[in-house]
Amino acid sequence: MGSKLLFYIVILPISKLPFWMLYLLSDFLYFVLYRIIGYRTKVVRQNLSNSFPEKSEKEILAIEAKFYSHLCDLVVESLKAFSISLEDAKTRMKDRNIEVVNQHFKQGRQVVLVGGHYGNWELFAITIGATTAHKTLALYTPLKNKFINEKITESRSKYGLGMLSITEIKSKLNDINSDLYAIIFGADQSPRKSQRAYWMKFLNQETGIQFGTEKFAKEFNAVVIFTNIYKVKRGYYELQYDVITEQPNEEAVGFISKTHTKMLENVIQQQPEYWLWSHKRWKHKRPEGEVLN
């Protein structure tokens, strides 16, 4: 089935189902993906075991099961994102303290919002453009499938979020500098080989951290704010904003990277089931001679 046919015949109709039906589908997906197929269970179990060496096998398996339940919820909620109204989305993604961000708009400051793949980042993408005083811009890596990439980009940006491919950053820097933006970074992905990495311990493992958040903040003298998405209950989330620094150029090299990583680590340790354990976060090893901070 071609990607266009898949989208219009399968994805879009599913997207228009009510949430109660979507969660029945989520329960079915959980049974199939986890209990029958065992989708990426080897990766998930290894990641969890390495991250929580103090936990017993029983405890690891309990977290694993909760993770797959959340993952399936995330799948159907992401499908819903293609058709959800702004009103419904804002009901399900509440702001605890958006004033922490908006006060810097009044001060004429750029801001960087940094977080991880925790909670429901797709719902966050849909609502953030309608809640901040700043223009919002999320950096992303384009998918190989151009049609699906276009549809996902349209979905995320339909209520105000700007989407900027990492291949377009240099050409858009002047535009960013001429207005007040909230630039969004998901900083928990593995750096590409061509990217500079900041190496530190994260979840008990040597981890390369993307340096782009810190680099951008210093270049634009942007206030850095850690953004966390709490899952309150099934289908409902809350956003919490915490300032890391208002003076990025006065901070030592690595401070911003280390701080936002430690803040994410603390969140994960409290409720690990809501982080994306199925991605291969630790596929790259620290190069010989590279300093561990």
N, C-alpha and C positions, 0 to 999 in steps of 0.2 A: 504493500500500500504506500503510495507517494505521500510526502509530508503534507501537501496541501489537502489531499483527500482525508488523511488522518485527522488533520486539524478541524476541518469543517464537518466531517461525518461522525467523529468520535469525541475529540477534545471539547469542542464548543458546546455540543449538546449536553455532555456531562457537566460542563461548567455551569449550565443553567438549572441544574437540579437544586432543590432546597438542601440546606445543610444536613438535615436529619437523614436524607437519603445518601448524601456524600459520606457521612460517617458510617453508615451501613457498608458502603463500598470500601471504606478504610478498614473496617474490621475484616472484611473478606480478603483484602490485599495483605493484611497482616498474616492471616492464616496461610495464604499462598506463598508470599515472599519469604516469610520467616520460618514457618513450621514445615512447609513442603519443599520449597526450592532452596532455602537457606542462602538468600541473596547476600553476598559479601560477608557472611558470618565469620569467615576466617580473618578477614581484615578487621572487622569490628571487635572481635574477641581479642585479637592480638593488641590492638590499640588500647582497649580497656585494661587488659592485663598489664601492659607496660606503663600505663598512666596511673594505675592504682595497685602497685605491687603488694600493698598492705591488706588488700581485700581478698577474701576467700573465693574459691571458684563459684560457690553458691551466690555470693554477693555480686560477682561479675555477671553471672547469667541473669540475675534479677534486673540489673541495670540494662543489660543487652535487650531483654524482652521489652522493657519500658521504652528503650530507644526505638525499636522497630515499630512499636505502637505509635509513637510520636512521628516517626518518619512517614508512616502511611497517612496519618492526619495531615502532615505537611504536603504530601503529594496531592490529596484531594483539595486542600485549601489553596494550593498553587493553581490547580485547575480552575477553581472558583474565581481566582483573581482575573481571569480573562473576561468575566462578565459582571463582577461585583460592582455595586454602586458605591460612590464615595461615602454616602451616609452609612451604609452597612459596614463598610470597611473601617470607618472611624469608630463605630460602635464596638468593633472587635479589636481595635488597636488604640488603646487609650494612652494619653500622655500624662505622666505623673508630674512633670515639672518642665514643660516646654519653655517656660520663661528663662531657664538657664541658657538656652540657645538664643532666644529672641532679644535678650538684653544686650547682646553684643552687636546686633544689627543697629540698635539705637546709638551704639558707640562707634559705629562705622567700621566694625571689625569683620574680617573674613573668619569663618570657622571651619574646622575639620571635625567631622563626626566619624569616629572609628569604633568598630565593633567586630564581631565574629559571626560565623554561621550558627547562630544560636536562636532558639525560639522560632519565629516565622519572619524571616527577612524579606520574603516576597510581599507580605502584607504591609510591612514597614515601608517598602519601596513605593507602594501604591499611595500610602497616606502622608508620607513625609513632606511632599511638595505642597500639600494643602494646609499644613500646620505651622510651617516656619515662615518667619518674615523674610529670611534670605531666599534668594533663588537657590534651588538645590540641584546638585549634579553628582551622579554616581559613576564611578569608573568601572568598566567591565571588560572582560575578554570575550570577543565575539565567538559565537558557536560556528562550527564548520558548515552546518546546515543554514543557508542564508534565509530561507523562508521562516523556519522556526525561530531563528535569531531575531528576525524582523517582528514576528508576532509577540515574542516575549518582551522585546524592547518597547513595543507599542503598549503592551499591558502595563508595564512598570511605569511608563511615563504619562499615562492618560490623565492623571490628576495633578500634574505639575512638575514631576521629577524629570530633570534633564538626564540623558544617558550619553556618556562619552566613552568611546572605545579607547583602549590604551594606545592604539595606533594613531589616535588623533590628538593626544595630549599636547604635544609641542606646538601644533598649529593653533590651538585654542587658548594658550596661556595668556595672550594679550587680552582676549575677551574676558577671561576670568578676572584678570587684574583690574578691569575697568568697571566692575560691578561688585556687589556684595554677595558672596556665595557661601553655601554650606556644602562642602565637598565630602562625599561619603566614601569611606574606605572599609572594605571587608579584609582585615589584615591577618586572617588566620589561614590563608592558603599558602602552599609552598611557593617560595620565590622561584621564578624561572631561572635557568642557568645563566641567562644574560643579566639578571638583576643582582644588585648588591644585596647581601643578606647580613643581618645582625644575628649572631649566634648566641643563644642562651639556653638555660634549662626551662622547659615548659612541660608541665605534666610529667615530671621525672625523666624527661628525655632531651637530648641535645637537639635543638630545633632552630632552623633558619627562619628568621622573621623578615618579612618584607619591609624594606627601609623607606618605601615610598611615602608613607604617612608622615614620618618625621621630616623627610626631605621637603615635601610640599609645604608643611607647616612653617618651616624655617624660611623657605623662599618667599612665602606670602605673608609672613608674620601673622599667621592665623591662630586663633584660640583653638586648642585641642580639647575635644570633649569625648569622653568614652560613652558609648551608647549601648545600653543593654536592653534586651527584649525578654521580659519575664512572661512565662506562661502561667496565667492565673487559673484557667480551667480549659477544658476542651473547646477550642475555637476562639478563645479570648486571651488577649495579651496586653501587657502594659510596658511603656517605654520609660526608662530612667536615664537621665543625663547627668554625668559627673565630670566636672572640669579637671583636666590633667594639668594644663598650664595655660596661662594667659600671655606669657612672654616666652615663646618658643626659642628665640635666639639667645636668651639668657641661660638656657638649659645646656648641660653637658651633652656631648654627642652620645646617643644611645639612651638618654633618659626617657624620651617620649616612647620609643619602641619598647623599652623594658617595662615601663609603667602600664601602657595599655595591654601588653601581653599578660602581665601579672594580674591585672584587673579581670581580664577574661578568664584566666586560670581560676581565680577565686570563685567566679560565677559558676564555672563548670564543676568545680569540686563540690559546690553546694547542691546542684541538681544536674548531674552529668548526662541524664537521659535526653536532654534537649539540645545537645551539641551534635554536629554532623560527624559521627564516628565512622561512617562508611567511606569517607574519602581517605586517600593515601597521604596523610599529612607528613609522614616521616620517610618519604621515599628517597630524599636526598640526605646524604651524610656530610658532616662537616669536613671541608677540604683540609688536607694536611697543612699545618701552619696557620690556619684561620683561628683567631682568638675566640675562646668561649667567655662571654661576658657574665 
